Amino acid sequence: MSWPLILLTITITFFLMEGVAWFTHKYIMHGFLWTLHKDHHFKSKASFWERNDAFFLIFAIPAFLLMLYGSISNPLGPLFWIGVGISIYGLCYFLVHDIFIHQRLPLFKKSNHFYLKAIRKAHKIHHKHLAKENGECFGMLWVPLKYFKEALNPKR
């Protein structure tokens, strides 16, 4: 594969992963795997770890297998780069969700950037619903336009 095609593959995979994450969050995490996700909405200070952290493996294993199989079957072919795109999305998700929003590590406590404010607000709205039903704002990096508008023009 040429470098432009490699970069295109990674970029498309990265953006498609937002849809996969939204679907997984809405229909799987708030569906039949709520038992794993519930402790994320009812945070206990007893442990740094949550059962919800198992979703890291649910996404990381396919990415790893794609990179492994892709590097063996067709070195530097599309499967490898799809795995890379999934992994980059996972890293961004970790940085935004676990570090920036939930402050599981004390980094990036504040930001005045409208995009980060919008993401934080949408996630706060998501967490106002403690039950698995009636949730909203299931995405991570793409949030409803109203939160971007709010962040750009805050009410005083």
PANU-95548 format. One record per residue (C-alpha): residue in one letter; x, y, z. Coordinates in steps of 0.1 Angstrom, whole numbers, plus 5000, padded with zeros to 4 digits. Layout:
<A; <X; Y; Z>>;
...
END
This chain:
<M; <5000; 5000; 5000>>;
<S; <5012; 5035; 4993>>;
<W; <5015; 5060; 5022>>;
<P; <4985; 5081; 5011>>;
<L; <4964; 5050; 5010>>;
<I; <4977; 5039; 5044>>;
<L; <4969; 5073; 5059>>;
<L; <4934; 5072; 5043>>;
<T; <4928; 5037; 5057>>;
<I; <4938; 5048; 5092>>;
<T; <4917; 5080; 5090>>;
<I; <4886; 5063; 5077>>;
<T; <4889; 5035; 5104>>;
<F; <4894; 5062; 5131>>;
<F; <4862; 5080; 5121>>;
<L; <4842; 5048; 5116>>;
<M; <4852; 5038; 5151>>;
<E; <4832; 5067; 5166>>;
<G; <4801; 5050; 5150>>;
<V; <4811; 5017; 5164>>;
<A; <4817; 5032; 5198>>;
<W; <4783; 5050; 5198>>;
<F; <4765; 5018; 5187>>;
<T; <4784; 4997; 5213>>;
<H; <4777; 5022; 5240>>;
<K; <4740; 5026; 5233>>;
<Y; <4730; 4990; 5225>>;
<I; <4756; 4968; 5242>>;
<M; <4769; 4987; 5272>>;
<H; <4734; 5001; 5280>>;
<G; <4720; 4967; 5268>>;
<F; <4729; 4932; 5275>>;
<L; <4764; 4941; 5290>>;
<W; <4750; 4967; 5314>>;
<T; <4764; 4945; 5342>>;
<L; <4799; 4955; 5331>>;
<H; <4791; 4992; 5324>>;
<K; <4769; 4999; 5354>>;
<D; <4797; 5006; 5378>>;
<H; <4809; 5034; 5355>>;
<H; <4776; 5053; 5362>>;
<F; <4776; 5044; 5399>>;
<K; <4812; 5052; 5406>>;
<S; <4827; 5037; 5438>>;
<K; <4858; 5052; 5453>>;
<A; <4868; 5018; 5466>>;
<S; <4889; 5009; 5435>>;
<F; <4907; 5027; 5407>>;
<W; <4894; 4999; 5384>>;
<E; <4859; 4994; 5371>>;
<R; <4843; 4964; 5355>>;
<N; <4836; 4988; 5327>>;
<D; <4874; 4987; 5320>>;
<A; <4868; 4953; 5304>>;
<F; <4856; 4971; 5273>>;
<F; <4892; 4981; 5267>>;
<L; <4899; 4944; 5259>>;
<I; <4867; 4941; 5239>>;
<F; <4881; 4968; 5215>>;
<A; <4919; 4961; 5219>>;
<I; <4918; 4924; 5211>>;
<P; <4903; 4928; 5176>>;
<A; <4927; 4956; 5169>>;
<F; <4957; 4935; 5180>>;
<L; <4945; 4905; 5160>>;
<L; <4940; 4927; 5129>>;
<M; <4976; 4940; 5132>>;
<L; <4990; 4906; 5140>>;
<Y; <4972; 4887; 5112>>;
<G; <4977; 4917; 5088>>;
<S; <5014; 4918; 5094>>;
<I; <5017; 4880; 5088>>;
<S; <4994; 4875; 5059>>;
<N; <5001; 4907; 5039>>;
<P; <5028; 4928; 5056>>;
<L; <5017; 4964; 5057>>;
<G; <4984; 4955; 5040>>;
<P; <4950; 4970; 5049>>;
<L; <4942; 4948; 5078>>;
<F; <4973; 4960; 5097>>;
<W; <4964; 4996; 5091>>;
<I; <4927; 4991; 5101>>;
<G; <4941; 4977; 5134>>;
<V; <4963; 5008; 5138>>;
<G; <4932; 5030; 5132>>;
<I; <4912; 5012; 5159>>;
<S; <4942; 5015; 5182>>;
<I; <4946; 5052; 5176>>;
<Y; <4909; 5057; 5183>>;
<G; <4912; 5037; 5215>>;
<L; <4941; 5059; 5226>>;
<C; <4921; 5091; 5219>>;
<Y; <4891; 5076; 5237>>;
<F; <4912; 5068; 5267>>;
<L; <4928; 5103; 5268>>;
<V; <4894; 5121; 5264>>;
<H; <4872; 5098; 5284>>;
<D; <4893; 5084; 5312>>;
<I; <4919; 5112; 5317>>;
<F; <4902; 5145; 5305>>;
<I; <4866; 5138; 5315>>;
<H; <4867; 5114; 5344>>;
<Q; <4902; 5125; 5357>>;
<R; <4913; 5090; 5365>>;
<L; <4948; 5104; 5362>>;
<P; <4953; 5140; 5374>>;
<L; <4961; 5155; 5340>>;
<F; <4943; 5180; 5317>>;
<K; <4920; 5193; 5344>>;
<K; <4908; 5224; 5326>>;
<S; <4903; 5235; 5291>>;
<N; <4887; 5266; 5277>>;
<H; <4887; 5252; 5242>>;
<F; <4851; 5250; 5229>>;
<Y; <4855; 5215; 5215>>;
<L; <4866; 5201; 5248>>;
<K; <4840; 5220; 5267>>;
<A; <4813; 5205; 5244>>;
<I; <4826; 5170; 5249>>;
<R; <4827; 5174; 5286>>;
<K; <4791; 5188; 5287>>;
<A; <4777; 5161; 5265>>;
<H; <4793; 5134; 5287>>;
<K; <4779; 5151; 5318>>;
<I; <4744; 5149; 5302>>;
<H; <4750; 5112; 5295>>;
<H; <4759; 5106; 5332>>;
<K; <4728; 5124; 5345>>;
<H; <4709; 5092; 5336>>;
<L; <4719; 5066; 5361>>;
<A; <4698; 5038; 5348>>;
<K; <4706; 5019; 5315>>;
<E; <4674; 5033; 5299>>;
<N; <4666; 5068; 5286>>;
<G; <4703; 5077; 5281>>;
<E; <4715; 5103; 5256>>;
<C; <4749; 5114; 5242>>;
<F; <4764; 5080; 5236>>;
<G; <4792; 5093; 5213>>;
<M; <4826; 5105; 5225>>;
<L; <4844; 5126; 5200>>;
<W; <4813; 5137; 5180>>;
<V; <4786; 5152; 5202>>;
<P; <4753; 5169; 5194>>;
<L; <4757; 5203; 5177>>;
<K; <4739; 5221; 5206>>;
<Y; <4768; 5215; 5229>>;
<F; <4793; 5230; 5205>>;
<K; <4770; 5260; 5202>>;
<E; <4767; 5263; 5240>>;
<A; <4805; 5261; 5243>>;
<L; <4810; 5288; 5217>>;
<N; <4784; 5311; 5232>>;
<P; <4780; 5304; 5269>>;
<K; <4751; 5319; 5287>>;
<R; <4761; 5345; 5312>>;
END
